């Protein structure tokens, strides 16, 4: 938790709120949502799971140590989802983060805060060493989230995931525990504070006598 932003495990009773947020954001999320590719002649026919099936799967993966499924709350209201998936132990100790957020709260720092909370939990509590976020090059808002937090761009994965009906290229952004010894949330707070101070100073400079546009 950080102020108005709360990251907590997803629950079955979140179904109504989760469905409502998804319904309102259908057009906003569609270009970035994972889709199921057409079946191959020898492959199984896959179907999109129901909400309860999704939660059961997420819980099973969490119990197996392969996933951390969360919802994001802002000012007491469910506004998104964040999942740390593909967790690998042994000599790798890594995972990847996926997320989405309600368009109504985009641009308020909710998503960077949620990613920072999840990253600190993974590095400090769970014991992971490396996290990555894979983002379509066209997804500017999502790229800005990880860029604000200091994730490094490592390269392009061609046709990496089936998104919005086709195999799409993704950029890979990564962060390791050594890069944020002070914690990612603390670094994000300082960055926001410095940005606010700079804006305030710029506003004060503009309002001083002699700085008005002529």
Residue pairs with C-beta under 8 A, 6 or more apart in sequence:
1 7
1 117
2 113
2 116
2 117
2 185
2 189
3 113
4 74
4 75
4 110
5 72
5 73
5 74
5 109
5 110
5 113
5 114
5 117
6 72
6 73
6 74
7 70
7 71
7 72
7 73
7 82
7 114
7 117
7 118
7 121
8 70
8 71
8 73
9 62
9 69
9 70
9 71
10 18
10 55
10 58
10 69
10 70
10 71
10 81
11 55
11 71
12 52
12 55
14 71
14 78
15 51
15 52
17 77
17 78
18 51
18 71
18 78
18 81
19 51
21 78
21 79
21 80
21 102
22 29
24 102
24 103
24 104
25 100
25 102
25 103
28 103
29 100
30 164
31 136
31 138
31 139
31 163
31 164
32 100
32 136
32 139
32 142
32 163
32 164
33 100
33 163
33 164
34 161
34 162
34 163
35 162
35 163
35 164
35 165
36 46
36 47
36 48
36 162
37 162
37 167
39 45
39 46
49 57
55 69
58 67
58 69
58 83
59 69
61 67
61 69
61 85
62 68
62 69
65 87
65 89
66 85
66 86
66 87
67 83
67 84
67 85
67 86
67 87
68 83
68 84
68 85
68 87
68 95
68 118
68 121
68 122
68 126
69 81
69 83
70 81
70 82
70 83
70 84
70 114
70 118
71 78
71 80
71 81
71 82
72 78
72 79
72 80
72 81
72 82
72 99
72 101
72 110
72 111
72 114
73 79
74 102
74 105
74 108
74 110
79 101
79 102
79 104
79 105
79 110
80 99
80 100
80 101
80 102
80 105
80 110
80 111
80 114
81 99
81 100
82 97
82 98
82 99
82 114
82 115
82 118
83 97
83 98
83 99
84 95
84 96
84 97
84 118
84 122
84 131
85 95
85 96
85 97
85 98
86 94
86 95
86 96
87 94
87 95
87 128
88 94
88 95
92 129
92 130
93 127
93 128
93 129
93 130
94 128
94 129
94 130
94 131
94 132
95 122
95 128
95 130
95 131
95 132
96 131
96 132
96 133
96 134
97 115
97 118
97 119
97 131
97 132
97 133
98 133
98 134
99 111
99 114
99 115
99 142
99 145
101 110
101 111
101 114
106 141
109 192
111 145
112 145
112 148
112 149
112 188
113 185
113 188
115 133
115 145
115 146
115 149
115 184
116 149
116 184
116 185
116 187
116 188
117 185
119 131
119 149
119 175
119 180
119 184
119 185
120 180
120 183
120 184
120 185
122 128
122 131
123 129
123 131
123 177
123 180
123 184
124 183
128 177
129 176
129 177
130 174
130 175
130 176
130 177
131 174
131 175
131 176
132 154
132 172
132 173
132 174
132 175
133 142
133 146
133 151
133 172
133 173
133 174
134 157
134 160
134 161
134 170
134 171
134 172
134 173
135 142
135 143
135 146
135 170
135 171
135 173
136 142
136 163
136 168
136 169
136 170
136 171
137 143
137 156
137 169
137 170
137 171
143 171
143 173
146 173
147 173
148 188
148 191
149 175
149 184
149 187
149 188
150 175
150 179
150 180
150 184
150 187
151 173
151 174
151 175
152 173
152 174
152 175
152 179
153 171
153 172
153 173
154 172
154 173
154 174
155 171
155 172
156 169
156 170
156 171
156 172
157 169
157 170
157 171
157 172
158 169
159 167
159 168
159 169
160 167
160 168
160 169
160 170
161 167
161 168
161 170
162 168
175 184
180 187
205 211
